[in-house]
């Protein structure tokens, strides 16, 4: 019961961050929605089904999970925002070289992941 409550709380937090990610370019939408889905999948079938069937949120999840891919415009926007935020962080926020390299490696990994996903044809 305690684990179920923890998963519900984590699910709602991830869902909130995922929804914010639709409007704030710094937050990634799909990973947070997938995390929320994983949490709700282990704690609430009703909430899991609601997200998967949701008119807007369900699109992000279903396109990713089905392997259909992402539209080219979404990939371009995501990469631009990723590297703008990474560049700012590397150049102005983080001062230690180790952390700068770590951020650059993470950015490269996300870039490779996005570019290797299928491109959804509209």
SULCORMO-V900833 format. One record per residue. N is the residue number from 0. OMEGA is omega in radians with two decimals (none if undefined). BURIAL is 1 if it has 16 or more other ideal C-beta (glycine too) atoms within 10 Angstrom, else 0. D_FIRST is the distance of its C-alpha to the first C-alpha in Angstrom with 2 decimals. Layout:
{{N OMEGA BURIAL D_FIRST} {N OMEGA BURIAL D_FIRST}}
This chain:
{{0 3.14 0 0.00} {1 3.14 0 3.82} {2 3.11 0 5.46} {3 3.13 0 5.06} {4 3.11 0 6.39} {5 3.12 0 8.77} {6 3.09 1 9.91} {7 3.13 1 10.60} {8 3.11 0 12.51} {9 3.11 1 14.31} {10 3.13 1 15.11} {11 3.08 0 16.67} {12 3.13 0 18.54} {13 3.11 1 19.88} {14 3.11 1 20.82} {15 3.11 0 22.65} {16 3.10 1 24.48} {17 3.10 1 25.37} {18 3.07 1 26.86} {19 3.14 0 28.71} {20 3.07 1 30.00} {21 -3.05 0 31.86} {22 -3.13 0 33.91} {23 -3.04 0 34.02} {24 -3.09 0 35.80} {25 -3.11 0 34.35} {26 3.08 1 30.73} {27 -3.08 1 30.15} {28 -2.99 1 28.60} {29 -3.14 1 27.74} {30 3.12 1 25.80} {31 3.10 1 23.46} {32 3.09 1 23.05} {33 3.08 1 22.39} {34 3.10 1 19.71} {35 3.13 1 18.09} {36 3.11 1 18.51} {37 3.13 0 16.90} {38 -3.13 1 13.76} {39 3.11 1 13.71} {40 3.14 1 14.70} {41 -3.08 0 11.48} {42 -3.07 1 9.26} {43 3.11 0 11.79} {44 -3.12 0 14.96} {45 3.13 0 16.61} {46 3.09 1 16.59} {47 -3.13 1 17.64} {48 -3.13 0 20.49} {49 -3.14 0 21.48} {50 -3.12 1 22.13} {51 -3.10 1 23.93} {52 -3.10 0 26.08} {53 -3.07 0 26.74} {54 -3.09 0 30.50} {55 -3.06 0 30.66} {56 -3.13 1 27.50} {57 3.12 0 27.51} {58 -3.13 0 30.96} {59 -3.07 1 29.96} {60 -3.05 1 27.21} {61 3.09 0 29.18} {62 -3.12 1 32.37} {63 -3.07 1 30.75} {64 -3.11 0 28.65} {65 -3.12 0 31.59} {66 3.13 0 33.90} {67 3.08 0 36.32} {68 -3.13 1 36.46} {69 3.05 1 37.08} {70 -3.13 0 40.18} {71 -3.12 0 42.83} {72 3.12 0 42.75} {73 3.11 1 39.04} {74 -3.13 1 39.76} {75 3.13 0 42.72} {76 -3.12 0 40.90} {77 -3.13 1 37.96} {78 3.11 0 40.40} {79 -3.13 0 42.55} {80 3.09 0 39.73} {81 -3.05 1 38.23} {82 3.01 0 41.57} {83 -3.12 0 42.47} {84 3.10 1 39.35} {85 3.14 1 39.67} {86 3.10 0 43.38} {87 -3.13 0 42.88} {88 -3.12 1 40.28} {89 -3.07 1 42.47} {90 -2.98 0 45.61} {91 -3.04 0 44.67} {92 -3.06 0 41.25} {93 -3.11 1 40.87} {94 -3.10 0 43.70} {95 -3.11 0 42.89} {96 3.14 0 44.25} {97 -3.14 0 41.34} {98 3.08 0 38.87} {99 3.11 1 41.41} {100 3.13 0 41.66} {101 3.09 0 37.91} {102 3.13 1 37.66} {103 3.12 0 40.58} {104 3.09 0 39.07} {105 3.11 0 35.76} {106 3.10 1 37.89} {107 3.11 0 39.92} {108 3.11 0 36.91} {109 3.12 1 35.57} {110 3.13 1 39.13} {111 3.14 0 39.57} {112 -3.13 0 36.26} {113 -3.10 0 37.28} {114 3.12 0 40.78} {115 3.04 0 39.79} {116 3.07 1 37.60} {117 3.07 0 39.54} {118 -3.11 0 41.26} {119 3.10 1 40.40} {120 -3.12 0 43.64} {121 none 0 43.71}}
